Amino acid sequence: MARVELVMPKMGESIMEATILKWRKKPGDSIELDEPVLDIATDKVDSEVPSPVAGVLVEILFQENDVVPINKVIAIIETEAANAQPAASPAVAQPTNGQPAVAVASGSSSGTEQAVNVPYVPTAPATATAASSSGRFYSPLVRTIAKQEGISQAELDTLPGSGQDGRVTKKDILAYVSNRPAAGAAVVSSGSSGGQAQTPVFTPPPAPLASVSGNVEIVEMDRMRKLIAEHMVMSKHVSPHVTSFVEVDVTNMVNWRNRVKDQFKKQYGENITFTPIFIEAVARAIRDFPMINISVDGTRLIVKKDINIGMAAALPSGNLIVPVIRNADYLNLVGLTKQVNDLAGRARQNQLKPDEIQGGTFTLTNVGTFGNVMGTPIINQPQVAIMATGAIRKKPAVLETEYGDVIAVRQMMFLSLSYDHRVVDGSLGGSFLRRVGDYLEQFDPNRAI
């Protein structure tokens, strides 16, 4: 009998640990190849971990709610095949440092130990990190937060880290910022003895205590809501937000969709919504204004050549997740519709893969789904812009005709764009938003499907 080690998989770029949510199997249970053994969660996505072999779960090394580093052995599976080769799986450990992961098998009929190699699955290069003079590494996100909060390199080097090998995580630095000794505006000094530069740093005041008197109920945030809250606060700290609005006449688009939706469903087996049409217009506008499709690294601008559009999707729990449509500018309307429907459906069932919510360069959120006519969304870092589409409403509008101006009932909607004013000025943000509106207004009502 071979004993195969099940390890905590690497669930994407920069993910160094995961939380065990639920064991689906208990010691003594039989397991089929690729059958889910447990559910795990990272700060990006919840996922299932399938078994790399068929056998029996003989030992569980970590309990539910434990936070486990990647590549750490979490369970032992006993298999009848002495030379069992675990099958590659998207959720099985993706090795670090370019080396294959190795599981140890013992207890074979010959009494000798055998190495069971997990096939190596290449991954995208890890997110670049930067080292301090002390040799300690920090992710670009941690460095950005430190810079925004006026945390010096020496101060950063003293922070205890909860990540792998003592790495300082986003959670560590945000916790440090919220608990710094000084409240209100603190002053951090830097420079040589010949002169000191002083930079004011704002530290939020402590949160008021919640009243427990009267008719109230105290509800603890779930894990995903806590992560969303941290990400939103971090985004507001990092980026000065500005929002622009335009009102758009989408009558041609609405009439076309109403006319072809039944035929589209029959021909392609997909329900066409307005979302793929919005994404198509956004992708075209990004091609016209590529400086919207960037991220910021200190004083450098990283211009993304790929147009990967994230679409905010509501989960049954009320939380949001943002699956990404990669290379959206290369997809036609049928391809976009299939991608939108597939990602939205699997998002609602918690079946998204880690790579499907990473790598976005621009985000679209549809506040019209909830009957809202406009919104001021928060930027999804490290992107620099996010667009919201409002509800489509019939309204009286002035039309210019060759016979003069007339008032007619039209299908109208608001578009809003929140952007990072460090690098996107009103001219660029406003022009980009207007171009998206132009593409929607110029939609061809005779377009073939």
TIGU-163476 format. One record per residue (C-alpha): x, y, z; residue number from 1. Coordinates in nm, 3 decimals. Layout:
! residues N
[atom [X Y Z] NUM]
...
//
This chain:
! residues 449
[atom [0.000 0.000 0.000] 1]
[atom [0.135 0.344 -0.093] 2]
[atom [0.078 0.648 0.126] 3]
[atom [0.036 0.970 -0.073] 4]
[atom [0.064 1.313 0.085] 5]
[atom [-0.211 1.561 -0.007] 6]
[atom [-0.062 1.910 0.005] 7]
[atom [-0.219 2.256 0.026] 8]
[atom [-0.227 2.372 -0.338] 9]
[atom [-0.101 2.703 -0.467] 10]
[atom [-0.421 2.874 -0.576] 11]
[atom [-0.279 3.154 -0.787] 12]
[atom [-0.020 3.427 -0.808] 13]
[atom [0.096 3.569 -0.474] 14]
[atom [-0.125 3.329 -0.274] 15]
[atom [0.091 3.193 0.009] 16]
[atom [-0.170 3.034 0.237] 17]
[atom [-0.530 2.918 0.248] 18]
[atom [-0.796 2.847 0.510] 19]
[atom [-0.959 2.506 0.539] 20]
[atom [-1.335 2.565 0.526] 21]
[atom [-1.471 2.210 0.533] 22]
[atom [-1.349 1.853 0.512] 23]
[atom [-1.578 1.659 0.278] 24]
[atom [-1.417 1.330 0.378] 25]
[atom [-1.319 1.188 0.714] 26]
[atom [-1.052 0.929 0.801] 27]
[atom [-1.153 0.589 0.672] 28]
[atom [-1.358 0.721 0.379] 29]
[atom [-1.289 0.594 0.028] 30]
[atom [-1.191 0.856 -0.230] 31]
[atom [-1.208 0.841 -0.608] 32]
[atom [-0.955 1.009 -0.837] 33]
[atom [-1.036 1.384 -0.867] 34]
[atom [-1.313 1.357 -0.607] 35]
[atom [-1.327 1.670 -0.383] 36]
[atom [-1.168 1.604 -0.044] 37]
[atom [-1.203 1.946 0.118] 38]
[atom [-1.302 2.308 0.054] 39]
[atom [-1.047 2.586 0.103] 40]
[atom [-1.055 2.964 0.085] 41]
[atom [-0.796 3.227 -0.001] 42]
[atom [-0.828 3.604 -0.007] 43]
[atom [-0.938 3.570 -0.370] 44]
[atom [-1.167 3.269 -0.407] 45]
[atom [-1.318 2.960 -0.246] 46]
[atom [-1.226 2.632 -0.412] 47]
[atom [-1.242 2.254 -0.389] 48]
[atom [-0.929 2.040 -0.355] 49]
[atom [-0.963 1.711 -0.547] 50]
[atom [-0.778 1.392 -0.465] 51]
[atom [-0.475 1.324 -0.687] 52]
[atom [-0.524 0.946 -0.646] 53]
[atom [-0.793 0.691 -0.567] 54]
[atom [-0.767 0.536 -0.222] 55]
[atom [-0.865 0.578 0.142] 56]
[atom [-0.818 0.891 0.356] 57]
[atom [-0.622 0.766 0.656] 58]
[atom [-0.515 1.086 0.832] 59]
[atom [-0.614 1.454 0.851] 60]
[atom [-0.331 1.682 0.969] 61]
[atom [-0.520 2.014 0.995] 62]
[atom [-0.870 2.099 1.114] 63]
[atom [-1.141 2.324 0.973] 64]
[atom [-1.066 2.699 1.002] 65]
[atom [-0.690 2.632 1.022] 66]
[atom [-0.475 2.861 0.804] 67]
[atom [-0.220 2.647 0.622] 68]
[atom [0.078 2.758 0.407] 69]
[atom [0.089 2.637 0.048] 70]
[atom [0.271 2.308 -0.022] 71]
[atom [0.214 2.199 0.340] 72]
[atom [0.097 1.839 0.383] 73]
[atom [-0.266 1.845 0.501] 74]
[atom [-0.371 1.480 0.474] 75]
[atom [-0.250 1.128 0.397] 76]
[atom [-0.423 0.907 0.139] 77]
[atom [-0.351 0.536 0.121] 78]
[atom [-0.376 0.380 -0.223] 79]
[atom [-0.351 0.020 -0.333] 80]
[atom [-0.117 0.099 -0.623] 81]
[atom [0.240 0.077 -0.495] 82]
[atom [0.368 0.304 -0.771] 83]
[atom [0.066 0.533 -0.789] 84]
[atom [0.115 0.847 -0.992] 85]
[atom [-0.111 1.129 -0.873] 86]
[atom [-0.299 1.282 -1.163] 87]
[atom [-0.253 1.647 -1.249] 88]
[atom [-0.543 1.866 -1.143] 89]
[atom [-0.603 2.243 -1.161] 90]
[atom [-0.640 2.256 -0.783] 91]
[atom [-0.349 2.024 -0.698] 92]
[atom [-0.034 2.192 -0.570] 93]
[atom [0.149 2.397 -0.825] 94]
[atom [0.511 2.377 -0.711] 95]
[atom [0.723 2.674 -0.616] 96]
[atom [1.065 2.768 -0.757] 97]
[atom [0.992 2.572 -1.074] 98]
[atom [1.053 2.235 -0.905] 99]
[atom [0.811 1.938 -0.912] 100]
[atom [0.620 1.869 -0.593] 101]
[atom [0.704 1.533 -0.436] 102]
[atom [0.482 1.310 -0.224] 103]
[atom [0.630 1.026 -0.019] 104]
[atom [0.492 0.675 -0.042] 105]
[atom [0.575 0.412 0.214] 106]
[atom [0.462 0.071 0.329] 107]
[atom [0.490 -0.105 -0.008] 108]
[atom [0.515 -0.480 -0.029] 109]
[atom [0.896 -0.459 -0.047] 110]
[atom [0.912 -0.254 0.272] 111]
[atom [1.103 0.030 0.104] 112]
[atom [0.999 0.393 0.063] 113]
[atom [0.907 0.515 -0.282] 114]
[atom [0.883 0.870 -0.416] 115]
[atom [0.560 0.957 -0.589] 116]
[atom [0.604 1.258 -0.818] 117]
[atom [0.314 1.493 -0.877] 118]
[atom [0.331 1.606 -1.242] 119]
[atom [0.450 1.963 -1.270] 120]
[atom [0.196 2.210 -1.410] 121]
[atom [0.363 2.535 -1.527] 122]
[atom [0.222 2.850 -1.377] 123]
[atom [0.241 3.215 -1.466] 124]
[atom [0.537 3.403 -1.315] 125]
[atom [0.475 3.514 -0.959] 126]
[atom [0.400 3.877 -0.891] 127]
[atom [0.722 4.070 -0.859] 128]
[atom [0.838 4.153 -0.509] 129]
[atom [1.096 4.393 -0.379] 130]
[atom [1.360 4.339 -0.112] 131]
[atom [1.476 4.581 0.155] 132]
[atom [1.839 4.631 0.256] 133]
[atom [1.782 4.370 0.525] 134]
[atom [1.701 4.109 0.258] 135]
[atom [1.332 4.088 0.352] 136]
[atom [1.087 4.077 0.063] 137]
[atom [0.767 4.280 0.029] 138]
[atom [0.495 4.261 -0.234] 139]
[atom [0.421 4.572 -0.444] 140]
[atom [0.082 4.604 -0.268] 141]
[atom [0.247 4.611 0.077] 142]
[atom [0.500 4.870 -0.043] 143]
[atom [0.224 5.085 -0.194] 144]
[atom [0.025 5.085 0.130] 145]
[atom [0.342 5.163 0.328] 146]
[atom [0.417 5.457 0.101] 147]
[atom [0.062 5.594 0.122] 148]
[atom [0.064 5.566 0.503] 149]
[atom [0.410 5.720 0.543] 150]
[atom [0.565 5.403 0.686] 151]
[atom [0.943 5.419 0.652] 152]
[atom [1.156 5.126 0.540] 153]
[atom [1.301 5.089 0.889] 154]
[atom [0.950 5.084 1.038] 155]
[atom [0.837 4.834 0.775] 156]
[atom [1.127 4.602 0.859] 157]
[atom [1.008 4.581 1.220] 158]
[atom [0.658 4.458 1.134] 159]
[atom [0.587 4.095 1.225] 160]
[atom [0.457 3.897 0.928] 161]
[atom [0.198 3.621 0.932] 162]
[atom [0.270 3.502 0.578] 163]
[atom [0.501 3.224 0.469] 164]
[atom [0.858 3.269 0.597] 165]
[atom [0.742 3.571 0.797] 166]
[atom [0.625 3.771 0.494] 167]
[atom [0.425 4.084 0.570] 168]
[atom [0.079 4.043 0.414] 169]
[atom [-0.182 4.305 0.326] 170]
[atom [-0.374 4.205 0.638] 171]
[atom [-0.063 4.257 0.855] 172]
[atom [0.011 4.608 0.730] 173]
[atom [-0.354 4.722 0.740] 174]
[atom [-0.379 4.596 1.099] 175]
[atom [-0.062 4.787 1.184] 176]
[atom [-0.193 5.106 1.023] 177]
[atom [-0.519 5.090 1.217] 178]
[atom [-0.337 5.037 1.549] 179]
[atom [-0.051 5.284 1.517] 180]
[atom [0.010 5.470 1.846] 181]
[atom [-0.076 5.817 1.722] 182]
[atom [-0.436 5.905 1.637] 183]
[atom [-0.538 6.164 1.384] 184]
[atom [-0.262 6.332 1.184] 185]
[atom [0.080 6.203 1.283] 186]
[atom [0.411 6.338 1.154] 187]
[atom [0.682 6.105 1.024] 188]
[atom [1.032 6.249 1.002] 189]
[atom [1.292 6.145 0.745] 190]
[atom [1.618 6.270 0.604] 191]
[atom [1.970 6.334 0.728] 192]
[atom [2.080 6.531 1.034] 193]
[atom [2.128 6.835 0.813] 194]
[atom [1.755 6.866 0.754] 195]
[atom [1.434 6.673 0.805] 196]
[atom [1.132 6.641 0.579] 197]
[atom [0.802 6.601 0.753] 198]
[atom [0.510 6.424 0.588] 199]
[atom [0.165 6.435 0.752] 200]
[atom [0.005 6.092 0.775] 201]
[atom [-0.359 6.033 0.856] 202]
[atom [-0.441 5.752 1.097] 203]
[atom [-0.812 5.675 1.130] 204]
[atom [-0.960 5.726 1.477] 205]
[atom [-1.068 5.413 1.663] 206]
[atom [-1.411 5.282 1.571] 207]
[atom [-1.686 5.367 1.820] 208]
[atom [-1.813 5.086 2.037] 209]
[atom [-2.138 4.934 1.916] 210]
[atom [-2.430 4.978 2.153] 211]
[atom [-2.572 4.650 2.280] 212]
[atom [-2.874 4.808 2.445] 213]
[atom [-3.217 4.819 2.290] 214]
[atom [-3.360 4.610 2.009] 215]
[atom [-3.041 4.526 1.813] 216]
[atom [-2.867 4.220 1.681] 217]
[atom [-2.488 4.185 1.653] 218]
[atom [-2.386 3.991 1.340] 219]
[atom [-2.025 3.894 1.272] 220]
[atom [-1.904 3.954 0.916] 221]
[atom [-1.838 3.637 0.720] 222]
[atom [-1.489 3.572 0.588] 223]
[atom [-1.554 3.705 0.236] 224]
[atom [-1.722 4.022 0.365] 225]
[atom [-1.417 4.095 0.583] 226]
[atom [-1.189 4.057 0.281] 227]
[atom [-1.411 4.281 0.068] 228]
[atom [-1.415 4.544 0.344] 229]
[atom [-1.035 4.541 0.368] 230]
[atom [-0.999 4.567 -0.010] 231]
[atom [-1.240 4.859 -0.036] 232]
[atom [-1.075 5.054 0.246] 233]
[atom [-0.733 4.988 0.093] 234]
[atom [-0.854 5.113 -0.246] 235]
[atom [-0.979 5.439 -0.096] 236]
[atom [-0.647 5.483 0.086] 237]
[atom [-0.443 5.421 -0.230] 238]
[atom [-0.643 5.604 -0.498] 239]
[atom [-0.805 5.950 -0.494] 240]
[atom [-1.140 5.868 -0.654] 241]
[atom [-1.317 6.091 -0.908] 242]
[atom [-1.644 5.993 -1.081] 243]
[atom [-1.778 6.119 -1.413] 244]
[atom [-2.127 6.059 -1.558] 245]
[atom [-2.289 6.054 -1.901] 246]
[atom [-2.648 5.985 -2.007] 247]
[atom [-2.684 5.761 -2.310] 248]
[atom [-2.969 5.689 -2.553] 249]
[atom [-2.963 5.310 -2.597] 250]
[atom [-3.293 5.274 -2.783] 251]
[atom [-3.136 5.103 -3.086] 252]
[atom [-2.951 4.857 -2.863] 253]
[atom [-3.262 4.770 -2.661] 254]
[atom [-3.481 4.728 -2.969] 255]
[atom [-3.220 4.506 -3.138] 256]
[atom [-3.183 4.282 -2.835] 257]
[atom [-3.561 4.247 -2.795] 258]
[atom [-3.590 4.153 -3.162] 259]
[atom [-3.313 3.890 -3.177] 260]
[atom [-3.309 3.733 -2.828] 261]
[atom [-3.532 3.438 -2.919] 262]
[atom [-3.342 3.365 -3.239] 263]
[atom [-3.010 3.408 -3.056] 264]
[atom [-3.118 3.153 -2.795] 265]
[atom [-3.228 2.907 -3.063] 266]
[atom [-2.912 2.950 -3.272] 267]
[atom [-2.646 2.956 -3.000] 268]
[atom [-2.818 2.809 -2.693] 269]
[atom [-2.743 3.122 -2.489] 270]
[atom [-2.957 3.399 -2.342] 271]
[atom [-2.818 3.733 -2.457] 272]
[atom [-2.825 4.010 -2.197] 273]
[atom [-2.703 4.366 -2.217] 274]
[atom [-2.379 4.287 -2.032] 275]
[atom [-2.185 4.143 -2.331] 276]
[atom [-2.290 4.446 -2.537] 277]
[atom [-2.156 4.678 -2.265] 278]
[atom [-1.830 4.480 -2.251] 279]
[atom [-1.792 4.499 -2.627] 280]
[atom [-1.826 4.879 -2.616] 281]
[atom [-1.581 4.908 -2.324] 282]
[atom [-1.320 4.694 -2.502] 283]
[atom [-1.346 4.912 -2.814] 284]
[atom [-1.310 5.229 -2.608] 285]
[atom [-1.005 5.092 -2.425] 286]
[atom [-0.839 5.039 -2.762] 287]
[atom [-0.905 5.407 -2.833] 288]
[atom [-0.779 5.518 -2.488] 289]
[atom [-0.514 5.264 -2.378] 290]
[atom [-0.404 5.476 -2.079] 291]
[atom [-0.723 5.368 -1.900] 292]
[atom [-0.590 5.012 -1.913] 293]
[atom [-0.299 5.061 -1.672] 294]
[atom [-0.181 5.011 -1.316] 295]
[atom [0.055 5.214 -1.098] 296]
[atom [0.385 5.099 -0.947] 297]
[atom [0.525 5.388 -0.743] 298]
[atom [0.602 5.655 -1.003] 299]
[atom [0.582 5.413 -1.296] 300]
[atom [0.282 5.339 -1.516] 301]
[atom [0.232 4.979 -1.626] 302]
[atom [0.037 4.985 -1.953] 303]
[atom [-0.144 4.655 -2.007] 304]
[atom [-0.152 4.529 -2.366] 305]
[atom [-0.420 4.268 -2.285] 306]
[atom [-0.775 4.391 -2.233] 307]
[atom [-0.906 4.170 -1.951] 308]
[atom [-1.243 4.296 -1.830] 309]
[atom [-1.376 4.195 -1.490] 310]
[atom [-1.751 4.188 -1.436] 311]
[atom [-1.884 4.221 -1.083] 312]
[atom [-2.123 3.935 -1.004] 313]
[atom [-2.349 3.908 -0.699] 314]
[atom [-2.334 3.584 -0.499] 315]
[atom [-2.633 3.428 -0.321] 316]
[atom [-2.476 3.540 0.008] 317]
[atom [-2.498 3.903 -0.104] 318]
[atom [-2.121 3.933 -0.147] 319]
[atom [-1.957 4.025 -0.476] 320]
[atom [-1.694 3.850 -0.686] 321]
[atom [-1.530 3.969 -1.008] 322]
[atom [-1.462 3.699 -1.270] 323]
[atom [-1.246 3.815 -1.560] 324]
[atom [-1.306 3.787 -1.936] 325]
[atom [-0.958 3.770 -2.087] 326]
[atom [-0.875 3.934 -2.420] 327]
[atom [-1.229 4.066 -2.445] 328]
[atom [-1.136 4.274 -2.749] 329]
[atom [-1.075 3.954 -2.951] 330]
[atom [-1.418 3.804 -2.881] 331]
[atom [-1.727 3.865 -3.090] 332]
[atom [-2.068 3.916 -2.933] 333]
[atom [-2.144 3.543 -2.931] 334]
[atom [-1.814 3.466 -2.758] 335]
[atom [-1.868 3.741 -2.502] 336]
[atom [-2.221 3.614 -2.431] 337]
[atom [-2.096 3.261 -2.370] 338]
[atom [-1.819 3.388 -2.140] 339]
[atom [-2.054 3.615 -1.944] 340]
[atom [-2.316 3.344 -1.892] 341]
[atom [-2.062 3.077 -1.801] 342]
[atom [-1.868 3.289 -1.549] 343]
[atom [-2.181 3.437 -1.391] 344]
[atom [-2.342 3.093 -1.354] 345]
[atom [-2.035 2.932 -1.197] 346]
[atom [-1.980 3.235 -0.973] 347]
[atom [-2.325 3.182 -0.820] 348]
[atom [-2.234 2.818 -0.754] 349]
[atom [-1.888 2.895 -0.607] 350]
[atom [-1.724 2.700 -0.890] 351]
[atom [-1.485 2.963 -1.024] 352]
[atom [-1.118 2.872 -1.056] 353]
[atom [-0.858 3.104 -0.897] 354]
[atom [-0.718 3.214 -1.233] 355]
[atom [-1.066 3.323 -1.346] 356]
[atom [-1.078 3.610 -1.094] 357]
[atom [-0.723 3.734 -1.147] 358]
[atom [-0.549 3.947 -1.406] 359]
[atom [-0.829 4.195 -1.471] 360]
[atom [-0.726 4.530 -1.620] 361]
[atom [-1.065 4.709 -1.607] 362]
[atom [-1.390 4.635 -1.423] 363]
[atom [-1.756 4.673 -1.520] 364]
[atom [-2.036 4.665 -1.262] 365]
[atom [-2.407 4.674 -1.348] 366]
[atom [-2.590 4.864 -1.076] 367]
[atom [-2.897 4.867 -1.300] 368]
[atom [-2.951 4.504 -1.200] 369]
[atom [-3.077 4.636 -0.866] 370]
[atom [-3.293 4.908 -1.021] 371]
[atom [-3.036 5.184 -0.955] 372]
[atom [-3.002 5.454 -1.218] 373]
[atom [-2.637 5.535 -1.139] 374]
[atom [-2.355 5.455 -0.898] 375]
[atom [-2.009 5.563 -0.784] 376]
[atom [-1.817 5.234 -0.766] 377]
[atom [-1.485 5.188 -0.586] 378]
[atom [-1.183 5.102 -0.800] 379]
[atom [-1.078 4.737 -0.800] 380]
[atom [-0.705 4.768 -0.721] 381]
[atom [-0.455 4.762 -0.884] 382]
[atom [-0.668 4.887 -1.174] 383]
[atom [-0.723 5.262 -1.222] 384]
[atom [-1.086 5.273 -1.339] 385]
[atom [-1.423 5.102 -1.299] 386]
[atom [-1.745 5.170 -1.491] 387]
[atom [-2.101 5.129 -1.365] 388]
[atom [-2.405 5.088 -1.590] 389]
[atom [-2.738 5.209 -1.457] 390]
[atom [-3.092 5.089 -1.513] 391]
[atom [-3.243 5.151 -1.856] 392]
[atom [-3.554 5.368 -1.830] 393]
[atom [-3.801 5.507 -2.083] 394]
[atom [-3.781 5.888 -2.074] 395]
[atom [-3.886 6.180 -2.291] 396]
[atom [-3.588 6.311 -2.487] 397]
[atom [-3.526 6.582 -2.746] 398]
[atom [-3.432 6.444 -3.089] 399]
[atom [-3.282 6.650 -3.367] 400]
[atom [-3.438 6.569 -3.704] 401]
[atom [-3.420 6.724 -4.048] 402]
[atom [-3.761 6.876 -3.974] 403]
[atom [-3.657 7.026 -3.643] 404]
[atom [-3.640 6.914 -3.282] 405]
[atom [-3.902 6.672 -3.153] 406]
[atom [-3.972 6.512 -2.815] 407]
[atom [-3.989 6.133 -2.821] 408]
[atom [-3.991 5.844 -2.575] 409]
[atom [-3.642 5.691 -2.568] 410]
[atom [-3.459 5.419 -2.374] 411]
[atom [-3.208 5.613 -2.162] 412]
[atom [-2.940 5.508 -1.912] 413]
[atom [-2.654 5.660 -1.711] 414]
[atom [-2.294 5.543 -1.728] 415]
[atom [-2.053 5.638 -1.450] 416]
[atom [-1.676 5.600 -1.438] 417]
[atom [-1.472 5.613 -1.116] 418]
[atom [-1.102 5.664 -1.183] 419]
[atom [-0.772 5.712 -1.003] 420]
[atom [-0.698 6.084 -1.017] 421]
[atom [-0.328 6.023 -0.956] 422]
[atom [-0.290 5.910 -1.316] 423]
[atom [-0.626 5.963 -1.490] 424]
[atom [-0.730 6.326 -1.533] 425]
[atom [-1.081 6.448 -1.611] 426]
[atom [-0.998 6.484 -1.978] 427]
[atom [-0.899 6.119 -2.020] 428]
[atom [-1.166 5.980 -1.788] 429]
[atom [-1.444 6.191 -1.937] 430]
[atom [-1.337 6.126 -2.297] 431]
[atom [-1.319 5.752 -2.241] 432]
[atom [-1.663 5.743 -2.081] 433]
[atom [-1.811 5.951 -2.360] 434]
[atom [-1.660 5.713 -2.618] 435]
[atom [-1.826 5.413 -2.451] 436]
[atom [-2.154 5.605 -2.463] 437]
[atom [-2.101 5.687 -2.831] 438]
[atom [-2.050 5.322 -2.920] 439]
[atom [-2.372 5.227 -2.740] 440]
[atom [-2.571 5.509 -2.901] 441]
[atom [-2.437 5.416 -3.247] 442]
[atom [-2.539 5.051 -3.209] 443]
[atom [-2.656 4.917 -3.546] 444]
[atom [-3.024 4.816 -3.512] 445]
[atom [-2.989 4.599 -3.827] 446]
[atom [-2.686 4.410 -3.697] 447]
[atom [-2.677 4.039 -3.785] 448]
[atom [-2.632 3.785 -3.507] 449]
//
